[in-house]
Amino acid sequence: MAQLQVELVSVEEKVWSGEADMVVARTTEGELGVLPGHAPLLGQLAEPGQVRIKLAGGQQLTYDVTGGFLSVTGEGVTVLAESATPADGSATR
């Protein structure tokens, strides 16, 4: 199965980078799920918001984010947030 190349970046640091099956984020237009092959887009993240990165094997990483944008290109997904912190229990879902 195809994978998304995902980067989650905050003002201070690169928070997470790797391959994922799907990325789910809440934008000002509503919740958005991105799968491999998604059309290019740029969305403003809703505040407060969450970004969920679904990995192969069913693991999911969840980050609480403030501000920023979600960019989808042919190369993958980049989330540029003012801040991004792991949500409680994100590694166990």
PDB file of N, CA, C and O in Angstrom:
ATOM      1  N   MET A   1       0.844  -1.198   0.000  1.00  0.00           N
ATOM      2  CA  MET A   1       0.000   0.000   0.000  1.00  0.00           C
ATOM      3  C   MET A   1       0.880   1.249   0.000  1.00  0.00           C
ATOM      4  O   MET A   1       1.912   1.297   0.669  1.00  0.00           O
ATOM      5  N   ALA A   2       0.462   2.241  -0.747  1.00  0.00           N
ATOM      6  CA  ALA A   2       1.212   3.495  -0.811  1.00  0.00           C
ATOM      7  C   ALA A   2       1.210   4.178   0.555  1.00  0.00           C
ATOM      8  O   ALA A   2       0.286   4.008   1.351  1.00  0.00           O
ATOM      9  N   GLN A   3       2.244   4.938   0.802  1.00  0.00           N
ATOM     10  CA  GLN A   3       2.381   5.648   2.067  1.00  0.00           C
ATOM     11  C   GLN A   3       2.497   7.146   1.798  1.00  0.00           C
ATOM     12  O   GLN A   3       2.942   7.567   0.730  1.00  0.00           O
ATOM     13  N   LEU A   4       2.089   7.943   2.786  1.00  0.00           N
ATOM     14  CA  LEU A   4       2.272   9.382   2.754  1.00  0.00           C
ATOM     15  C   LEU A   4       3.590   9.717   3.437  1.00  0.00           C
ATOM     16  O   LEU A   4       3.924   9.121   4.461  1.00  0.00           O
ATOM     17  N   GLN A   5       4.333  10.651   2.889  1.00  0.00           N
ATOM     18  CA  GLN A   5       5.491  11.190   3.592  1.00  0.00           C
ATOM     19  C   GLN A   5       4.963  12.371   4.401  1.00  0.00           C
ATOM     20  O   GLN A   5       4.435  13.328   3.834  1.00  0.00           O
ATOM     21  N   VAL A   6       5.103  12.305   5.725  1.00  0.00           N
ATOM     22  CA  VAL A   6       4.493  13.300   6.605  1.00  0.00           C
ATOM     23  C   VAL A   6       5.563  14.026   7.409  1.00  0.00           C
ATOM     24  O   VAL A   6       6.498  13.409   7.920  1.00  0.00           O
ATOM     25  N   GLU A   7       5.413  15.347   7.515  1.00  0.00           N
ATOM     26  CA  GLU A   7       6.246  16.150   8.404  1.00  0.00           C
ATOM     27  C   GLU A   7       5.332  17.019   9.252  1.00  0.00           C
ATOM     28  O   GLU A   7       4.458  17.715   8.735  1.00  0.00           O
ATOM     29  N   LEU A   8       5.547  16.968  10.561  1.00  0.00           N
ATOM     30  CA  LEU A   8       4.843  17.834  11.503  1.00  0.00           C
ATOM     31  C   LEU A   8       5.894  18.752  12.105  1.00  0.00           C
ATOM     32  O   LEU A   8       6.805  18.299  12.797  1.00  0.00           O
ATOM     33  N   VAL A   9       5.761  20.039  11.837  1.00  0.00           N
ATOM     34  CA  VAL A   9       6.782  21.005  12.225  1.00  0.00           C
ATOM     35  C   VAL A   9       6.144  22.124  13.026  1.00  0.00           C
ATOM     36  O   VAL A   9       5.097  22.652  12.652  1.00  0.00           O
ATOM     37  N   SER A  10       6.795  22.488  14.149  1.00  0.00           N
ATOM     38  CA  SER A  10       6.354  23.648  14.917  1.00  0.00           C
ATOM     39  C   SER A  10       7.390  24.754  14.729  1.00  0.00           C
ATOM     40  O   SER A  10       8.416  24.551  14.080  1.00  0.00           O
ATOM     41  N   VAL A  11       7.117  25.905  15.295  1.00  0.00           N
ATOM     42  CA  VAL A  11       8.050  27.021  15.182  1.00  0.00           C
ATOM     43  C   VAL A  11       9.418  26.639  15.747  1.00  0.00           C
ATOM     44  O   VAL A  11      10.446  27.051  15.208  1.00  0.00           O
ATOM     45  N   GLU A  12       9.439  25.858  16.822  1.00  0.00           N
ATOM     46  CA  GLU A  12      10.687  25.542  17.505  1.00  0.00           C
ATOM     47  C   GLU A  12      11.454  24.368  16.899  1.00  0.00           C
ATOM     48  O   GLU A  12      12.683  24.348  16.953  1.00  0.00           O
ATOM     49  N   GLU A  13      10.748  23.386  16.321  1.00  0.00           N
ATOM     50  CA  GLU A  13      11.429  22.148  15.946  1.00  0.00           C
ATOM     51  C   GLU A  13      10.599  21.313  14.974  1.00  0.00           C
ATOM     52  O   GLU A  13       9.412  21.565  14.768  1.00  0.00           O
ATOM     53  N   LYS A  14      11.256  20.310  14.381  1.00  0.00           N
ATOM     54  CA  LYS A  14      10.544  19.285  13.626  1.00  0.00           C
ATOM     55  C   LYS A  14      10.035  18.296  14.670  1.00  0.00           C
ATOM     56  O   LYS A  14      10.827  17.648  15.355  1.00  0.00           O
ATOM     57  N   VAL A  15       8.719  18.180  14.789  1.00  0.00           N
ATOM     58  CA  VAL A  15       8.115  17.376  15.848  1.00  0.00           C
ATOM     59  C   VAL A  15       8.097  15.897  15.465  1.00  0.00           C
ATOM     60  O   VAL A  15       8.441  15.036  16.275  1.00  0.00           O
ATOM     61  N   TRP A  16       7.697  15.608  14.234  1.00  0.00           N
ATOM     62  CA  TRP A  16       7.633  14.210  13.792  1.00  0.00           C
ATOM     63  C   TRP A  16       7.767  14.172  12.279  1.00  0.00           C
ATOM     64  O   TRP A  16       7.265  15.044  11.570  1.00  0.00           O
ATOM     65  N   SER A  17       8.457  13.141  11.802  1.00  0.00           N
ATOM     66  CA  SER A  17       8.612  12.958  10.360  1.00  0.00           C
ATOM     67  C   SER A  17       8.639  11.473  10.069  1.00  0.00           C
ATOM     68  O   SER A  17       9.274  10.709  10.796  1.00  0.00           O
ATOM     69  N   GLY A  18       7.953  11.051   9.010  1.00  0.00           N
ATOM     70  CA  GLY A  18       7.973   9.645   8.659  1.00  0.00           C
ATOM     71  C   GLY A  18       6.868   9.314   7.682  1.00  0.00           C
ATOM     72  O   GLY A  18       6.242  10.197   7.096  1.00  0.00           O
ATOM     73  N   GLU A  19       6.638   8.006   7.518  1.00  0.00           N
ATOM     74  CA  GLU A  19       5.604   7.541   6.601  1.00  0.00           C
ATOM     75  C   GLU A  19       4.355   7.152   7.377  1.00  0.00           C
ATOM     76  O   GLU A  19       4.429   6.625   8.487  1.00  0.00           O
ATOM     77  N   ALA A  20       3.201   7.424   6.764  1.00  0.00           N
ATOM     78  CA  ALA A  20       1.927   7.125   7.411  1.00  0.00           C
ATOM     79  C   ALA A  20       0.912   6.673   6.366  1.00  0.00           C
ATOM     80  O   ALA A  20       1.056   6.942   5.174  1.00  0.00           O
ATOM     81  N   ASP A  21      -0.131   5.970   6.853  1.00  0.00           N
ATOM     82  CA  ASP A  21      -1.224   5.546   5.985  1.00  0.00           C
ATOM     83  C   ASP A  21      -2.206   6.687   5.733  1.00  0.00           C
ATOM     84  O   ASP A  21      -2.801   6.781   4.659  1.00  0.00           O
ATOM     85  N   MET A  22      -2.372   7.572   6.757  1.00  0.00           N
ATOM     86  CA  MET A  22      -3.392   8.621   6.671  1.00  0.00           C
ATOM     87  C   MET A  22      -3.078   9.719   7.677  1.00  0.00           C
ATOM     88  O   MET A  22      -2.498   9.461   8.731  1.00  0.00           O
ATOM     89  N   VAL A  23      -3.464  10.935   7.345  1.00  0.00           N
ATOM     90  CA  VAL A  23      -3.367  12.066   8.265  1.00  0.00           C
ATOM     91  C   VAL A  23      -4.755  12.685   8.370  1.00  0.00           C
ATOM     92  O   VAL A  23      -5.421  12.917   7.360  1.00  0.00           O
ATOM     93  N   VAL A  24      -5.183  12.949   9.602  1.00  0.00           N
ATOM     94  CA  VAL A  24      -6.474  13.593   9.835  1.00  0.00           C
ATOM     95  C   VAL A  24      -6.208  14.878  10.607  1.00  0.00           C
ATOM     96  O   VAL A  24      -5.529  14.869  11.634  1.00  0.00           O
ATOM     97  N   ALA A  25      -6.752  15.986  10.101  1.00  0.00           N
ATOM     98  CA  ALA A  25      -6.571  17.279  10.771  1.00  0.00           C
ATOM     99  C   ALA A  25      -7.864  18.069  10.674  1.00  0.00           C
ATOM    100  O   ALA A  25      -8.647  17.903   9.738  1.00  0.00           O
ATOM    101  N   ARG A  26      -8.071  18.931  11.662  1.00  0.00           N
ATOM    102  CA  ARG A  26      -9.251  19.800  11.626  1.00  0.00           C
ATOM    103  C   ARG A  26      -8.825  21.158  11.100  1.00  0.00           C
ATOM    104  O   ARG A  26      -7.971  21.828  11.680  1.00  0.00           O
ATOM    105  N   THR A  27      -9.434  21.551   9.990  1.00  0.00           N
ATOM    106  CA  THR A  27      -9.144  22.858   9.413  1.00  0.00           C
ATOM    107  C   THR A  27     -10.338  23.777   9.658  1.00  0.00           C
ATOM    108  O   THR A  27     -11.361  23.356  10.198  1.00  0.00           O
ATOM    109  N   THR A  28     -10.193  25.026   9.256  1.00  0.00           N
ATOM    110  CA  THR A  28     -11.299  25.970   9.408  1.00  0.00           C
ATOM    111  C   THR A  28     -12.484  25.583   8.525  1.00  0.00           C
ATOM    112  O   THR A  28     -13.596  26.068   8.732  1.00  0.00           O
ATOM    113  N   GLU A  29     -12.249  24.709   7.536  1.00  0.00           N
ATOM    114  CA  GLU A  29     -13.313  24.230   6.650  1.00  0.00           C
ATOM    115  C   GLU A  29     -13.948  22.926   7.149  1.00  0.00           C
ATOM    116  O   GLU A  29     -14.928  22.453   6.574  1.00  0.00           O
ATOM    117  N   GLY A  30     -13.389  22.346   8.220  1.00  0.00           N
ATOM    118  CA  GLY A  30     -13.901  21.088   8.754  1.00  0.00           C
ATOM    119  C   GLY A  30     -12.793  20.056   8.852  1.00  0.00           C
ATOM    120  O   GLY A  30     -11.644  20.332   8.505  1.00  0.00           O
ATOM    121  N   GLU A  31     -13.146  18.847   9.335  1.00  0.00           N
ATOM    122  CA  GLU A  31     -12.147  17.795   9.484  1.00  0.00           C
ATOM    123  C   GLU A  31     -11.783  17.233   8.118  1.00  0.00           C
ATOM    124  O   GLU A  31     -12.640  17.050   7.253  1.00  0.00           O
ATOM    125  N   LEU A  32     -10.507  16.965   7.946  1.00  0.00           N
ATOM    126  CA  LEU A  32      -9.989  16.545   6.657  1.00  0.00           C
ATOM    127  C   LEU A  32      -9.136  15.298   6.834  1.00  0.00           C
ATOM    128  O   LEU A  32      -8.241  15.266   7.678  1.00  0.00           O
ATOM    129  N   GLY A  33      -9.414  14.276   6.041  1.00  0.00           N
ATOM    130  CA  GLY A  33      -8.601  13.070   6.035  1.00  0.00           C
ATOM    131  C   GLY A  33      -7.802  13.013   4.751  1.00  0.00           C
ATOM    132  O   GLY A  33      -8.362  13.172   3.666  1.00  0.00           O
ATOM    133  N   VAL A  34      -6.505  12.789   4.855  1.00  0.00           N
ATOM    134  CA  VAL A  34      -5.630  12.763   3.686  1.00  0.00           C
ATOM    135  C   VAL A  34      -5.040  11.366   3.529  1.00  0.00           C
ATOM    136  O   VAL A  34      -4.379  10.850   4.431  1.00  0.00           O
ATOM    137  N   LEU A  35      -5.289  10.767   2.371  1.00  0.00           N
ATOM    138  CA  LEU A  35      -4.741   9.462   2.007  1.00  0.00           C
ATOM    139  C   LEU A  35      -3.729   9.653   0.885  1.00  0.00           C
ATOM    140  O   LEU A  35      -3.718  10.702   0.242  1.00  0.00           O
ATOM    141  N   PRO A  36      -2.874   8.655   0.635  1.00  0.00           N
ATOM    142  CA  PRO A  36      -1.950   8.757  -0.501  1.00  0.00           C
ATOM    143  C   PRO A  36      -2.713   9.056  -1.795  1.00  0.00           C
ATOM    144  O   PRO A  36      -3.776   8.484  -2.040  1.00  0.00           O
ATOM    145  N   GLY A  37      -2.171   9.947  -2.613  1.00  0.00           N
ATOM    146  CA  GLY A  37      -2.802  10.302  -3.862  1.00  0.00           C
ATOM    147  C   GLY A  37      -3.807  11.437  -3.753  1.00  0.00           C
ATOM    148  O   GLY A  37      -4.468  11.773  -4.736  1.00  0.00           O
ATOM    149  N   HIS A  38      -3.934  12.036  -2.565  1.00  0.00           N
ATOM    150  CA  HIS A  38      -4.869  13.149  -2.357  1.00  0.00           C
ATOM    151  C   HIS A  38      -4.487  14.333  -3.244  1.00  0.00           C
ATOM    152  O   HIS A  38      -3.305  14.582  -3.482  1.00  0.00           O
ATOM    153  N   ALA A  39      -5.482  15.053  -3.725  1.00  0.00           N
ATOM    154  CA  ALA A  39      -5.235  16.252  -4.533  1.00  0.00           C
ATOM    155  C   ALA A  39      -4.502  17.302  -3.697  1.00  0.00           C
ATOM    156  O   ALA A  39      -4.748  17.412  -2.495  1.00  0.00           O
ATOM    157  N   PRO A  40      -3.609  18.072  -4.312  1.00  0.00           N
ATOM    158  CA  PRO A  40      -2.905  19.128  -3.578  1.00  0.00           C
ATOM    159  C   PRO A  40      -3.889  20.139  -2.980  1.00  0.00           C
ATOM    160  O   PRO A  40      -4.897  20.482  -3.598  1.00  0.00           O
ATOM    161  N   LEU A  41      -3.581  20.605  -1.780  1.00  0.00           N
ATOM    162  CA  LEU A  41      -4.398  21.635  -1.143  1.00  0.00           C
ATOM    163  C   LEU A  41      -3.613  22.317  -0.042  1.00  0.00           C
ATOM    164  O   LEU A  41      -2.582  21.820   0.412  1.00  0.00           O
ATOM    165  N   LEU A  42      -4.122  23.466   0.379  1.00  0.00           N
ATOM    166  CA  LEU A  42      -3.571  24.192   1.506  1.00  0.00           C
ATOM    167  C   LEU A  42      -4.742  24.555   2.399  1.00  0.00           C
ATOM    168  O   LEU A  42      -5.704  25.171   1.943  1.00  0.00           O
ATOM    169  N   GLY A  43      -4.667  24.174   3.680  1.00  0.00           N
ATOM    170  CA  GLY A  43      -5.758  24.464   4.612  1.00  0.00           C
ATOM    171  C   GLY A  43      -5.233  25.100   5.873  1.00  0.00           C
ATOM    172  O   GLY A  43      -4.133  24.788   6.330  1.00  0.00           O
ATOM    173  N   GLN A  44      -6.032  26.004   6.442  1.00  0.00           N
ATOM    174  CA  GLN A  44      -5.679  26.637   7.712  1.00  0.00           C
ATOM    175  C   GLN A  44      -6.182  25.757   8.848  1.00  0.00           C
ATOM    176  O   GLN A  44      -7.350  25.367   8.865  1.00  0.00           O
ATOM    177  N   LEU A  45      -5.295  25.439   9.807  1.00  0.00           N
ATOM    178  CA  LEU A  45      -5.686  24.597  10.935  1.00  0.00           C
ATOM    179  C   LEU A  45      -6.639  25.351  11.857  1.00  0.00           C
ATOM    180  O   LEU A  45      -6.453  26.538  12.127  1.00  0.00           O
ATOM    181  N   ALA A  46      -7.659  24.646  12.334  1.00  0.00           N
ATOM    182  CA  ALA A  46      -8.610  25.231  13.287  1.00  0.00           C
ATOM    183  C   ALA A  46      -7.939  25.301  14.657  1.00  0.00           C
ATOM    184  O   ALA A  46      -7.045  24.511  14.962  1.00  0.00           O
ATOM    185  N   GLU A  47      -8.376  26.251  15.475  1.00  0.00           N
ATOM    186  CA  GLU A  47      -7.833  26.374  16.830  1.00  0.00           C
ATOM    187  C   GLU A  47      -8.944  26.231  17.849  1.00  0.00           C
ATOM    188  O   GLU A  47     -10.004  26.825  17.651  1.00  0.00           O
ATOM    189  N   PRO A  48      -8.771  25.476  18.933  1.00  0.00           N
ATOM    190  CA  PRO A  48      -7.656  24.529  19.067  1.00  0.00           C
ATOM    191  C   PRO A  48      -7.882  23.352  18.138  1.00  0.00           C
ATOM    192  O   PRO A  48      -9.016  23.060  17.758  1.00  0.00           O
ATOM    193  N   GLY A  49      -6.819  22.687  17.779  1.00  0.00           N
ATOM    194  CA  GLY A  49      -6.956  21.591  16.834  1.00  0.00           C
ATOM    195  C   GLY A  49      -6.134  20.386  17.214  1.00  0.00           C
ATOM    196  O   GLY A  49      -5.329  20.427  18.145  1.00  0.00           O
ATOM    197  N   GLN A  50      -6.349  19.313  16.480  1.00  0.00           N
ATOM    198  CA  GLN A  50      -5.585  18.085  16.654  1.00  0.00           C
ATOM    199  C   GLN A  50      -5.195  17.559  15.296  1.00  0.00           C
ATOM    200  O   GLN A  50      -5.931  17.698  14.320  1.00  0.00           O
ATOM    201  N   VAL A  51      -4.033  16.957  15.249  1.00  0.00           N
ATOM    202  CA  VAL A  51      -3.584  16.251  14.056  1.00  0.00           C
ATOM    203  C   VAL A  51      -3.370  14.802  14.457  1.00  0.00           C
ATOM    204  O   VAL A  51      -2.660  14.513  15.420  1.00  0.00           O
ATOM    205  N   ARG A  52      -3.993  13.888  13.706  1.00  0.00           N
ATOM    206  CA  ARG A  52      -3.835  12.455  13.968  1.00  0.00           C
ATOM    207  C   ARG A  52      -3.097  11.839  12.793  1.00  0.00           C
ATOM    208  O   ARG A  52      -3.494  12.002  11.639  1.00  0.00           O
ATOM    209  N   ILE A  53      -2.022  11.131  13.096  1.00  0.00           N
ATOM    210  CA  ILE A  53      -1.208  10.468  12.084  1.00  0.00           C
ATOM    211  C   ILE A  53      -1.394   8.977  12.273  1.00  0.00           C
ATOM    212  O   ILE A  53      -0.992   8.417  13.293  1.00  0.00           O
ATOM    213  N   LYS A  54      -2.009   8.329  11.282  1.00  0.00           N
ATOM    214  CA  LYS A  54      -2.285   6.892  11.374  1.00  0.00           C
ATOM    215  C   LYS A  54      -1.168   6.136  10.666  1.00  0.00           C
ATOM    216  O   LYS A  54      -0.944   6.304   9.467  1.00  0.00           O
ATOM    217  N   LEU A  55      -0.471   5.296  11.436  1.00  0.00           N
ATOM    218  CA  LEU A  55       0.679   4.561  10.933  1.00  0.00           C
ATOM    219  C   LEU A  55       0.275   3.166  10.479  1.00  0.00           C
ATOM    220  O   LEU A  55      -0.791   2.668  10.842  1.00  0.00           O
ATOM    221  N   ALA A  56       1.132   2.544   9.687  1.00  0.00           N
ATOM    222  CA  ALA A  56       0.918   1.152   9.289  1.00  0.00           C
ATOM    223  C   ALA A  56       0.862   0.304  10.560  1.00  0.00           C
ATOM    224  O   ALA A  56       1.593   0.569  11.515  1.00  0.00           O
ATOM    225  N   GLY A  57       0.006  -0.703  10.574  1.00  0.00           N
ATOM    226  CA  GLY A  57      -0.109  -1.554  11.755  1.00  0.00           C
ATOM    227  C   GLY A  57      -1.144  -1.057  12.747  1.00  0.00           C
ATOM    228  O   GLY A  57      -1.351  -1.686  13.785  1.00  0.00           O
ATOM    229  N   GLY A  58      -1.800   0.063  12.450  1.00  0.00           N
ATOM    230  CA  GLY A  58      -2.878   0.526  13.306  1.00  0.00           C
ATOM    231  C   GLY A  58      -2.500   1.525  14.375  1.00  0.00           C
ATOM    232  O   GLY A  58      -3.383   2.081  15.029  1.00  0.00           O
ATOM    233  N   GLN A  59      -1.216   1.772  14.577  1.00  0.00           N
ATOM    234  CA  GLN A  59      -0.824   2.752  15.602  1.00  0.00           C
ATOM    235  C   GLN A  59      -1.211   4.149  15.142  1.00  0.00           C
ATOM    236  O   GLN A  59      -1.181   4.451  13.949  1.00  0.00           O
ATOM    237  N   GLN A  60      -1.575   4.997  16.095  1.00  0.00           N
ATOM    238  CA  GLN A  60      -1.948   6.372  15.779  1.00  0.00           C
ATOM    239  C   GLN A  60      -1.225   7.331  16.710  1.00  0.00           C
ATOM    240  O   GLN A  60      -1.187   7.123  17.923  1.00  0.00           O
ATOM    241  N   LEU A  61      -0.655   8.380  16.136  1.00  0.00           N
ATOM    242  CA  LEU A  61      -0.031   9.448  16.913  1.00  0.00           C
ATOM    243  C   LEU A  61      -0.971  10.640  16.881  1.00  0.00           C
ATOM    244  O   LEU A  61      -1.469  11.012  15.819  1.00  0.00           O
ATOM    245  N   THR A  62      -1.219  11.244  18.042  1.00  0.00           N
ATOM    246  CA  THR A  62      -2.122  12.388  18.120  1.00  0.00           C
ATOM    247  C   THR A  62      -1.389  13.562  18.746  1.00  0.00           C
ATOM    248  O   THR A  62      -0.762  13.436  19.798  1.00  0.00           O
ATOM    249  N   TYR A  63      -1.479  14.708  18.079  1.00  0.00           N
ATOM    250  CA  TYR A  63      -0.830  15.931  18.563  1.00  0.00           C
ATOM    251  C   TYR A  63      -1.862  17.041  18.672  1.00  0.00           C
ATOM    252  O   TYR A  63      -2.696  17.224  17.785  1.00  0.00           O
ATOM    253  N   ASP A  64      -1.791  17.789  19.786  1.00  0.00           N
ATOM    254  CA  ASP A  64      -2.588  19.006  19.932  1.00  0.00           C
ATOM    255  C   ASP A  64      -1.798  20.127  19.279  1.00  0.00           C
ATOM    256  O   ASP A  64      -0.628  20.336  19.600  1.00  0.00           O
ATOM    257  N   VAL A  65      -2.435  20.851  18.359  1.00  0.00           N
ATOM    258  CA  VAL A  65      -1.735  21.907  17.630  1.00  0.00           C
ATOM    259  C   VAL A  65      -2.474  23.233  17.783  1.00  0.00           C
ATOM    260  O   VAL A  65      -3.689  23.270  17.974  1.00  0.00           O
ATOM    261  N   THR A  66      -1.709  24.317  17.694  1.00  0.00           N
ATOM    262  CA  THR A  66      -2.295  25.655  17.665  1.00  0.00           C
ATOM    263  C   THR A  66      -1.758  26.366  16.436  1.00  0.00           C
ATOM    264  O   THR A  66      -0.569  26.297  16.123  1.00  0.00           O
ATOM    265  N   GLY A  67      -2.652  27.042  15.755  1.00  0.00           N
ATOM    266  CA  GLY A  67      -2.274  27.846  14.598  1.00  0.00           C
ATOM    267  C   GLY A  67      -1.628  27.051  13.493  1.00  0.00           C
ATOM    268  O   GLY A  67      -1.270  25.887  13.678  1.00  0.00           O
ATOM    269  N   GLY A  68      -1.480  27.676  12.348  1.00  0.00           N
ATOM    270  CA  GLY A  68      -0.709  27.063  11.293  1.00  0.00           C
ATOM    271  C   GLY A  68      -1.536  26.546  10.130  1.00  0.00           C
ATOM    272  O   GLY A  68      -2.720  26.850   9.986  1.00  0.00           O
ATOM    273  N   PHE A  69      -0.857  25.746   9.302  1.00  0.00           N
ATOM    274  CA  PHE A  69      -1.422  25.293   8.037  1.00  0.00           C
ATOM    275  C   PHE A  69      -1.115  23.828   7.782  1.00  0.00           C
ATOM    276  O   PHE A  69      -0.175  23.260   8.338  1.00  0.00           O
ATOM    277  N   LEU A  70      -1.937  23.232   6.924  1.00  0.00           N
ATOM    278  CA  LEU A  70      -1.735  21.881   6.426  1.00  0.00           C
ATOM    279  C   LEU A  70      -1.526  22.004   4.922  1.00  0.00           C
ATOM    280  O   LEU A  70      -2.350  22.596   4.225  1.00  0.00           O
ATOM    281  N   SER A  71      -0.433  21.450   4.425  1.00  0.00           N
ATOM    282  CA  SER A  71      -0.133  21.506   3.005  1.00  0.00           C
ATOM    283  C   SER A  71      -0.037  20.093   2.452  1.00  0.00           C
ATOM    284  O   SER A  71       0.727  19.274   2.962  1.00  0.00           O
ATOM    285  N   VAL A  72      -0.811  19.804   1.409  1.00  0.00           N
ATOM    286  CA  VAL A  72      -0.771  18.503   0.748  1.00  0.00           C
ATOM    287  C   VAL A  72      -0.215  18.718  -0.658  1.00  0.00           C
ATOM    288  O   VAL A  72      -0.743  19.524  -1.424  1.00  0.00           O
ATOM    289  N   THR A  73       0.854  17.993  -0.993  1.00  0.00           N
ATOM    290  CA  THR A  73       1.447  18.058  -2.321  1.00  0.00           C
ATOM    291  C   THR A  73       1.599  16.636  -2.855  1.00  0.00           C
ATOM    292  O   THR A  73       1.245  15.672  -2.175  1.00  0.00           O
ATOM    293  N   GLY A  74       2.110  16.512  -4.037  1.00  0.00           N
ATOM    294  CA  GLY A  74       2.376  15.196  -4.594  1.00  0.00           C
ATOM    295  C   GLY A  74       3.415  14.429  -3.792  1.00  0.00           C
ATOM    296  O   GLY A  74       3.463  13.200  -3.851  1.00  0.00           O
ATOM    297  N   GLU A  75       4.243  15.143  -3.044  1.00  0.00           N
ATOM    298  CA  GLU A  75       5.288  14.501  -2.233  1.00  0.00           C
ATOM    299  C   GLU A  75       4.784  14.039  -0.877  1.00  0.00           C
ATOM    300  O   GLU A  75       5.388  13.154  -0.271  1.00  0.00           O
ATOM    301  N   GLY A  76       3.691  14.615  -0.386  1.00  0.00           N
ATOM    302  CA  GLY A  76       3.188  14.200   0.924  1.00  0.00           C
ATOM    303  C   GLY A  76       2.476  15.324   1.644  1.00  0.00           C
ATOM    304  O   GLY A  76       1.932  16.235   1.020  1.00  0.00           O
ATOM    305  N   VAL A  77       2.485  15.250   2.970  1.00  0.00           N
ATOM    306  CA  VAL A  77       1.747  16.187   3.819  1.00  0.00           C
ATOM    307  C   VAL A  77       2.721  16.881   4.755  1.00  0.00           C
ATOM    308  O   VAL A  77       3.553  16.237   5.394  1.00  0.00           O
ATOM    309  N   THR A  78       2.611  18.208   4.830  1.00  0.00           N
ATOM    310  CA  THR A  78       3.382  18.979   5.796  1.00  0.00           C
ATOM    311  C   THR A  78       2.404  19.756   6.658  1.00  0.00           C
ATOM    312  O   THR A  78       1.524  20.451   6.151  1.00  0.00           O
ATOM    313  N   VAL A  79       2.569  19.627   7.978  1.00  0.00           N
ATOM    314  CA  VAL A  79       1.772  20.405   8.922  1.00  0.00           C
ATOM    315  C   VAL A  79       2.718  21.411   9.561  1.00  0.00           C
ATOM    316  O   VAL A  79       3.680  21.035  10.230  1.00  0.00           O
ATOM    317  N   LEU A  80       2.435  22.699   9.347  1.00  0.00           N
ATOM    318  CA  LEU A  80       3.231  23.775   9.922  1.00  0.00           C
ATOM    319  C   LEU A  80       2.390  24.423  11.008  1.00  0.00           C
ATOM    320  O   LEU A  80       1.435  25.142  10.711  1.00  0.00           O
ATOM    321  N   ALA A  81       2.741  24.171  12.273  1.00  0.00           N
ATOM    322  CA  ALA A  81       1.944  24.667  13.393  1.00  0.00           C
ATOM    323  C   ALA A  81       2.766  25.613  14.251  1.00  0.00           C
ATOM    324  O   ALA A  81       3.993  25.515  14.299  1.00  0.00           O
ATOM    325  N   GLU A  82       2.088  26.529  14.926  1.00  0.00           N
ATOM    326  CA  GLU A  82       2.784  27.392  15.873  1.00  0.00           C
ATOM    327  C   GLU A  82       3.336  26.559  17.024  1.00  0.00           C
ATOM    328  O   GLU A  82       4.461  26.774  17.476  1.00  0.00           O
ATOM    329  N   SER A  83       2.532  25.607  17.492  1.00  0.00           N
ATOM    330  CA  SER A  83       3.009  24.669  18.506  1.00  0.00           C
ATOM    331  C   SER A  83       2.326  23.328  18.279  1.00  0.00           C
ATOM    332  O   SER A  83       1.200  23.267  17.787  1.00  0.00           O
ATOM    333  N   ALA A  84       3.022  22.257  18.644  1.00  0.00           N
ATOM    334  CA  ALA A  84       2.489  20.900  18.514  1.00  0.00           C
ATOM    335  C   ALA A  84       3.014  20.070  19.675  1.00  0.00           C
ATOM    336  O   ALA A  84       4.224  19.916  19.843  1.00  0.00           O
ATOM    337  N   THR A  85       2.098  19.539  20.473  1.00  0.00           N
ATOM    338  CA  THR A  85       2.492  18.712  21.610  1.00  0.00           C
ATOM    339  C   THR A  85       1.716  17.404  21.576  1.00  0.00           C
ATOM    340  O   THR A  85       0.542  17.383  21.206  1.00  0.00           O
ATOM    341  N   PRO A  86       2.379  16.300  21.965  1.00  0.00           N
ATOM    342  CA  PRO A  86       1.688  15.003  21.962  1.00  0.00           C
ATOM    343  C   PRO A  86       0.465  15.044  22.887  1.00  0.00           C
ATOM    344  O   PRO A  86       0.540  15.532  24.015  1.00  0.00           O
ATOM    345  N   ALA A  87      -0.653  14.527  22.390  1.00  0.00           N
ATOM    346  CA  ALA A  87      -1.852  14.409  23.227  1.00  0.00           C
ATOM    347  C   ALA A  87      -1.663  13.198  24.140  1.00  0.00           C
ATOM    348  O   ALA A  87      -0.923  12.274  23.805  1.00  0.00           O
ATOM    349  N   ASP A  88      -2.325  13.205  25.281  1.00  0.00           N
ATOM    350  CA  ASP A  88      -2.182  12.105  26.237  1.00  0.00           C
ATOM    351  C   ASP A  88      -2.558  10.787  25.611  1.00  0.00           C
ATOM    352  O   ASP A  88      -3.607  10.670  24.978  1.00  0.00           O
ATOM    353  N   GLY A  89      -1.701   9.781  25.785  1.00  0.00           N
ATOM    354  CA  GLY A  89      -2.000   8.430  25.357  1.00  0.00           C
ATOM    355  C   GLY A  89      -1.935   8.212  23.853  1.00  0.00           C
ATOM    356  O   GLY A  89      -2.444   7.208  23.355  1.00  0.00           O
ATOM    357  N   SER A  90      -1.320   9.131  23.122  1.00  0.00           N
ATOM    358  CA  SER A  90      -1.371   9.029  21.661  1.00  0.00           C
ATOM    359  C   SER A  90      -0.643   7.793  21.135  1.00  0.00           C
ATOM    360  O   SER A  90      -0.968   7.310  20.051  1.00  0.00           O
ATOM    361  N   ALA A  91       0.321   7.277  21.869  1.00  0.00           N
ATOM    362  CA  ALA A  91       1.089   6.152  21.366  1.00  0.00           C
ATOM    363  C   ALA A  91       0.361   4.819  21.596  1.00  0.00           C
ATOM    364  O   ALA A  91       0.786   3.788  21.074  1.00  0.00           O
ATOM    365  N   THR A  92      -0.731   4.832  22.373  1.00  0.00           N
ATOM    366  CA  THR A  92      -1.382   3.571  22.721  1.00  0.00           C
ATOM    367  C   THR A  92      -2.630   3.299  21.891  1.00  0.00           C
ATOM    368  O   THR A  92      -3.206   2.217  22.000  1.00  0.00           O
ATOM    369  N   ARG A  93      -3.062   4.244  21.069  1.00  0.00           N
ATOM    370  CA  ARG A  93      -4.292   4.047  20.305  1.00  0.00           C
ATOM    371  C   ARG A  93      -4.070   3.213  19.078  1.00  0.00           C
ATOM    372  O   ARG A  93      -5.011   2.957  18.327  1.00  0.00           O
TER     373      ARG A  93
END
